[in-house]
């Protein structure tokens, strides 16, 4: 559905005609631009927008189907940027992601939102309070959305780092490090980092192109050259996020390896203890088995102290084995 539609002249909002074609013509004649925001539009709703603004059919198909990687495409009449804003729920250690598609032309911006994690409402409100920035045209909208999405990446990365430190403490705690649920929680945490990386990693190339720091360094059409320093700032923040994600991923892998090694050591300790108790149980079993055989001619069978003597020998051997295993740390 259409969430908002307005014309902006010199950074100030004005309500335009309901017809998109008339709104675009009015914005061009006044030296402004029209900004249309949509949330999970249907095909019929978006066909009208696509026809009025001459959006490329391939980009329209991507905007309708969603589930796209972050990317930047340049067409004859517009620029198409895909961003994946993310959210993080600390209680369940879950990273969720949405999608924001931005169509940018000479006098229009069309934003398509999928999911609930996109900050478009807050971005529009902030820009409307900063007419000087908004007056720089459609490029300011593109920058503000990208900046808001990447800045939230930094917040999510910080929260993940905090929760990972708690998980690390739990793994190496002598009380709970061997919990049967610890390995599954570590693996789930790694999956959340992978989900986060899918949003941040592919965005590096589009941001470098917008910032003019790519291999070609050429200016992207429909983006003001004066805006490149601002996009370089966003690119720098994104680089910090990607470095943080790489560090988190390596740390989770190291924690998982340490946990598995810790579990292996504990299993070896358990097997050693079991073997020690089994060895101690074998001695009296062997003696009792010998004296339980039905033979007439066996040593000390008729001796009145034979039974207590055998019990004493068993107890003595058990104590000897216990002290030996205890000294070696097997018990």
C-alpha positions as CSV (number, residue, x, y, z in Angstrom):
1,X,0.0,0.0,0.0
2,X,1.0,3.6,-0.4
3,X,2.2,4.9,3.0
4,X,3.1,8.5,2.1
5,X,3.3,10.7,-1.0
6,X,4.6,14.3,-1.0
7,X,6.3,17.0,-3.1
8,X,9.4,18.7,-1.6
9,X,10.4,22.1,-2.8
10,X,13.5,23.7,-1.3
11,X,13.4,21.2,1.5
12,X,9.8,21.9,2.5
13,X,6.9,19.5,2.2
14,X,3.8,20.3,0.2
15,X,0.9,18.0,-0.6
16,X,0.7,17.4,-4.3
17,X,-2.0,16.1,-6.6
18,X,-3.2,12.5,-6.2
19,X,-2.2,11.6,-9.8
20,X,1.4,10.6,-9.8
21,X,2.0,12.0,-13.3
22,X,0.7,15.4,-12.3
23,X,2.7,15.3,-9.1
24,X,5.9,14.6,-11.0
25,X,5.2,17.3,-13.5
26,X,4.6,19.8,-10.7
27,X,7.7,18.8,-8.9
28,X,9.8,19.2,-12.0
29,X,8.3,22.6,-12.8
30,X,9.0,23.8,-9.3
31,X,12.5,22.5,-9.1
32,X,11.6,19.9,-6.4
33,X,11.0,16.2,-6.3
34,X,8.2,13.8,-5.3
35,X,8.8,11.1,-2.7
36,X,6.4,8.1,-2.7
37,X,6.7,5.5,0.1
38,X,5.1,2.0,-0.3
39,X,4.9,-0.9,2.0
40,X,4.7,-4.4,0.5
41,X,2.7,-3.2,-2.5
42,X,0.6,-5.5,-4.6
43,X,1.3,-5.9,-8.3
44,X,-1.6,-3.7,-9.3
45,X,-0.6,-1.0,-6.9
46,X,2.9,-0.9,-8.1
47,X,2.1,-1.1,-11.8
48,X,0.6,2.4,-11.6
49,X,3.8,3.7,-10.0
50,X,6.0,1.9,-12.4
51,X,4.2,3.2,-15.5
52,X,4.1,6.8,-14.3
53,X,7.8,6.9,-13.4
54,X,9.0,4.7,-16.2
55,X,10.7,2.2,-13.9
56,X,12.7,-0.6,-15.4
57,X,10.7,-3.9,-15.5
58,X,13.6,-5.9,-14.0
59,X,13.8,-3.6,-11.1
60,X,10.0,-3.6,-10.7
61,X,10.1,-7.4,-10.6
62,X,12.8,-7.4,-7.9
63,X,10.8,-4.8,-5.8
64,X,7.7,-6.9,-5.9
65,X,9.3,-10.3,-5.2
66,X,11.7,-9.0,-2.6
67,X,14.3,-11.5,-1.1
68,X,17.1,-9.7,-2.9
69,X,20.8,-9.2,-2.1
70,X,21.9,-5.6,-1.4
71,X,22.8,-4.2,-4.8
72,X,23.0,-1.1,-7.0
73,X,21.7,-1.1,-10.5
74,X,21.7,1.9,-12.9
75,X,19.1,2.1,-15.7
76,X,18.4,4.7,-18.3
77,X,15.8,6.7,-16.3
78,X,16.5,5.7,-12.7
79,X,18.9,4.2,-10.2
80,X,17.8,1.1,-8.2
81,X,19.3,0.4,-4.7
82,X,18.5,-2.5,-2.5
83,X,19.2,-2.3,1.3
84,X,18.6,-4.9,4.0
85,X,17.9,-3.2,7.4
86,X,18.2,-5.6,10.3
87,X,16.8,-5.9,13.8
88,X,18.0,-7.9,16.8
89,X,16.1,-9.5,19.6
90,X,18.5,-10.0,22.5
91,X,16.1,-12.3,24.5
92,X,16.0,-14.9,21.7
93,X,19.4,-14.0,20.1
94,X,17.6,-13.6,16.8
95,X,18.6,-11.4,13.9
96,X,15.7,-10.4,11.6
97,X,16.0,-8.5,8.3
98,X,13.7,-6.6,6.0
99,X,14.3,-5.0,2.7
100,X,14.2,-1.4,1.3
101,X,14.2,-0.8,-2.4
102,X,14.9,2.7,-3.6
103,X,14.2,4.0,-7.1
104,X,15.9,7.3,-7.7
105,X,15.3,9.6,-10.7
106,X,16.0,13.2,-11.6
107,X,12.9,14.4,-9.8
108,X,11.5,11.5,-7.9
109,X,12.2,8.9,-5.1
110,X,10.1,5.8,-4.8
111,X,10.8,3.6,-1.7
112,X,9.4,0.1,-1.3
113,X,9.6,-1.5,2.1
114,X,9.3,-5.2,3.0
115,X,9.3,-6.3,6.6
116,X,9.1,-4.2,9.8
117,X,12.8,-3.4,10.3
118,X,13.0,-0.5,7.8
119,X,13.5,3.0,9.4
120,X,11.8,4.9,6.5
121,X,9.2,6.7,8.7
122,X,11.9,8.0,11.0
123,X,14.1,9.0,8.1
124,X,11.3,11.0,6.5
125,X,10.5,12.7,9.7
126,X,14.1,13.6,10.4
127,X,14.6,15.0,6.9
128,X,11.5,17.1,7.1
129,X,13.0,18.7,10.2
130,X,16.2,19.4,8.2
131,X,15.1,21.4,5.2
132,X,18.6,22.4,4.3
133,X,19.6,18.7,3.8
134,X,16.3,17.8,2.2
135,X,16.7,20.7,-0.2
136,X,19.6,19.0,-1.9
137,X,17.2,16.8,-3.8
138,X,16.6,13.1,-4.2
139,X,20.2,12.3,-3.4
140,X,19.6,13.5,0.2
141,X,16.9,10.9,0.6
142,X,19.2,8.1,-0.7
143,X,21.9,9.2,1.7
144,X,19.7,9.5,4.7
145,X,18.2,6.1,4.2
146,X,21.6,4.4,3.7
147,X,23.0,6.3,6.7
148,X,20.2,5.2,8.9
149,X,20.4,1.6,7.9
150,X,24.2,1.4,8.3
151,X,24.1,3.2,11.6
152,X,21.6,0.7,12.9
153,X,24.1,-2.1,11.8
154,X,26.6,-0.6,14.2
155,X,24.0,-0.8,17.1
156,X,23.2,-4.5,16.2
157,X,26.9,-5.3,16.0
158,X,27.4,-3.9,19.5
159,X,24.5,-5.9,20.9
160,X,25.8,-9.1,19.3
161,X,29.2,-8.4,20.8
162,X,27.7,-8.0,24.2
163,X,25.6,-11.2,24.0
164,X,28.6,-13.1,22.6
165,X,30.7,-12.1,25.6
166,X,28.0,-13.5,27.8
167,X,27.9,-16.7,25.8
168,X,31.7,-17.0,26.0
169,X,31.5,-16.6,29.8
170,X,28.8,-19.3,30.0
171,X,30.8,-21.7,27.8
172,X,33.9,-21.5,30.0
173,X,32.0,-21.5,33.3
174,X,32.7,-24.7,35.2
175,X,29.1,-25.0,36.2
176,X,27.3,-24.6,32.9
177,X,29.9,-25.0,30.2
178,X,29.0,-28.6,29.6
179,X,25.2,-28.0,29.2
180,X,23.7,-30.1,26.4
181,X,22.1,-26.9,25.0
182,X,25.3,-24.9,24.8
183,X,26.5,-26.3,21.5
184,X,23.1,-25.7,19.9
185,X,23.0,-22.1,21.2
186,X,26.5,-21.4,19.8
187,X,25.5,-22.8,16.4
188,X,22.3,-20.7,16.5
189,X,24.3,-17.6,17.3
190,X,26.6,-18.4,14.3
191,X,23.5,-18.6,12.1
192,X,22.4,-15.2,13.3
193,X,25.8,-13.7,12.4
194,X,25.5,-15.3,9.0
195,X,22.1,-13.6,8.6
196,X,23.7,-10.3,9.6
197,X,26.5,-10.8,7.2
198,X,24.1,-11.4,4.3
199,X,22.8,-7.9,4.9
200,X,26.2,-6.1,5.4
201,X,28.7,-7.9,3.2
202,X,27.1,-7.4,-0.3
203,X,26.4,-3.7,0.5
204,X,30.1,-2.8,0.4
205,X,30.3,-2.6,-3.4
206,X,27.2,-0.4,-3.9
207,X,28.4,1.9,-1.1
208,X,31.9,2.2,-2.6
209,X,30.3,3.1,-6.0
210,X,28.1,5.7,-4.4
211,X,31.2,7.1,-2.5
212,X,33.3,7.1,-5.7
213,X,36.0,4.9,-4.1
214,X,35.4,1.9,-6.4
215,X,37.7,0.6,-9.0
216,X,36.5,3.1,-11.6
217,X,35.8,6.0,-9.2
218,X,33.2,7.3,-11.6
219,X,30.2,9.2,-10.4
220,X,26.9,7.2,-10.3
221,X,24.2,8.8,-12.4
222,X,21.3,10.5,-10.6
223,X,23.6,11.0,-7.5
224,X,25.1,14.5,-7.0
225,X,28.9,14.5,-7.0
226,X,28.9,16.8,-3.9
227,X,27.2,14.0,-2.0
228,X,30.2,11.6,-2.4
229,X,31.9,12.6,0.8
230,X,28.7,11.8,2.7
231,X,28.5,8.4,1.1
232,X,32.2,7.9,1.9
233,X,31.2,8.4,5.6
234,X,28.5,5.7,5.2
235,X,31.1,3.5,3.5
236,X,33.5,3.9,6.4
237,X,30.8,2.9,8.9
238,X,29.9,-0.1,6.8
239,X,33.6,-1.1,6.7
240,X,33.7,-1.0,10.5
241,X,30.5,-3.1,10.6
242,X,31.9,-5.7,8.2
243,X,35.1,-5.9,10.2
244,X,33.1,-6.4,13.4
245,X,31.0,-9.1,11.8
246,X,34.2,-10.9,10.6
247,X,35.6,-10.7,14.2
248,X,32.3,-12.0,15.6
249,X,32.2,-14.9,13.2
250,X,35.8,-15.9,14.0
251,X,35.1,-15.6,17.7
252,X,32.0,-17.8,17.5
253,X,33.9,-20.4,15.6
254,X,36.7,-20.4,18.2
255,X,34.2,-20.6,21.0
256,X,32.5,-23.6,19.3
257,X,35.8,-25.3,18.8
258,X,36.8,-24.6,22.5
259,X,33.4,-26.0,23.7
260,X,33.8,-29.2,21.6
261,X,37.4,-29.6,22.9
262,X,36.1,-29.0,26.4
263,X,33.4,-31.6,26.0
264,X,35.9,-34.1,24.6
265,X,38.2,-33.5,27.7
266,X,35.3,-34.0,30.0
267,X,34.2,-37.2,28.2
268,X,37.8,-38.5,28.6
269,X,37.7,-37.7,32.3
270,X,34.4,-39.5,32.7
271,X,35.7,-42.5,30.8
272,X,38.8,-42.6,32.9
273,X,36.7,-42.4,36.1
274,X,34.4,-45.2,34.9
275,X,37.4,-47.3,33.9
276,X,38.9,-46.8,37.4
277,X,35.8,-47.8,39.2
278,X,35.5,-50.8,36.9
279,X,39.0,-51.8,37.7
280,X,38.3,-51.5,41.4
281,X,35.2,-53.6,41.0
282,X,37.1,-56.3,39.1
283,X,39.4,-57.2,42.0
284,X,36.7,-58.4,44.5
285,X,34.8,-59.9,41.6
286,X,37.8,-62.0,40.6
287,X,38.5,-63.2,44.2
288,X,34.8,-64.0,44.8
289,X,34.7,-65.8,41.5
290,X,37.7,-68.0,42.4
291,X,36.3,-68.9,45.8
292,X,32.8,-69.5,44.3
293,X,34.1,-72.5,42.2
294,X,33.0,-75.9,43.4
295,X,36.3,-77.5,44.2
296,X,37.1,-79.5,47.4
297,X,40.8,-78.8,47.5
298,X,41.2,-75.0,47.8
299,X,43.4,-73.1,50.1
300,X,42.0,-72.1,53.5
301,X,38.5,-73.4,52.9
302,X,38.4,-75.1,56.3
303,X,40.1,-72.3,58.2
304,X,37.8,-70.5,60.6
305,X,39.2,-67.0,59.7
306,X,39.1,-67.6,55.9
307,X,36.0,-65.5,55.3
308,X,37.2,-62.3,57.2
309,X,40.6,-62.7,55.8
310,X,39.3,-62.7,52.2
311,X,37.2,-59.7,52.9
312,X,40.1,-57.9,54.5
313,X,42.3,-58.7,51.4
314,X,39.6,-57.3,49.2
315,X,39.2,-54.1,51.2
316,X,43.0,-53.7,51.3
317,X,43.3,-54.1,47.5
318,X,40.4,-51.7,47.0
319,X,42.0,-49.0,49.2
320,X,45.3,-49.5,47.4
321,X,43.7,-49.1,44.0
322,X,41.7,-46.1,45.2
323,X,44.8,-44.3,46.5
324,X,46.7,-45.1,43.3
325,X,43.9,-43.8,41.0
326,X,43.3,-40.7,43.2
327,X,47.0,-39.8,43.2
328,X,47.0,-39.9,39.3
329,X,43.8,-37.8,39.1
330,X,41.6,-40.5,37.7
331,X,39.1,-40.2,40.5
